[in-house]
Amino acid sequence: MPLPSDIDLWRSAGIMVRKHGSQAPTASNDRAKHLEAAGNRDGAAAWRLIAQRCEQLLNQEGTRQ
């Protein structure tokens, strides 16, 4: 299964930041861990990329503590 497009990863990161605020990277990495444990490596990889983008968004906004 191919990874989501870059724009879809950024959209997902934006949603996570709006929903979880500064905890968005942690929430995204938690999803990645659950997917990895379930054997879904592609899904886990996508959520790790989303977590990275969450970090970038939060750093741009200056809201990361």
N, C-alpha and C positions, 0 to 999 in steps of 0.2 A: 504494500500500500504506500503510495507516495505521500510525502509530507505536504501539509497545507501550503498554499501560496504565501509569500511574504506578507502580502496585504491582509490575508486572513489571520496570520499570526499576530500582526499589529492590532487588528480589530479585536481579537480575543484578549490581547494584553490590555487594551483600553477598557474593555468590559470588566476584566478582573480588577483593574485599578479603581474603577468607579465603584465596584461592588465591595472590594476588600481593602481599599486604601493602601497604606504602607505594608499591609500583610499580603498583598497580591503575589509577590514572588514566592513566599512561603506556601500559600494556598496552591499555587501552580505547581510547585515542586512536590507537594503532597499528592496532588493528582497524578503526577508523573510516577511517583513511587508506587501508588496503588495499581496503576496500569502495568508497570513493570512486574510487580508481584503476580499480576493476573496473566502474565505472558504476552502482553500487548506492547512490544518494543517500539513499534512505530508511533503509537499513541503517546507513550512515555517520552519519546524523543521530541514530539511536537510540543508537549507541555513543558519540557525543559527549555525549548526555544521561546515559548511564551513567557516563562519566568524571566529569562534574560531580557526580553523586551519590556516586561513590567519594571525591571530594575532601571532600564534606560529611561522609561517614561517618568518614573518617580524621581530620578536624578535630574531630569530636565525641569520638572516642576518644583524641585527643591523641597519635596515633602518627605523624603526618605530620612528617617531618624537614625 
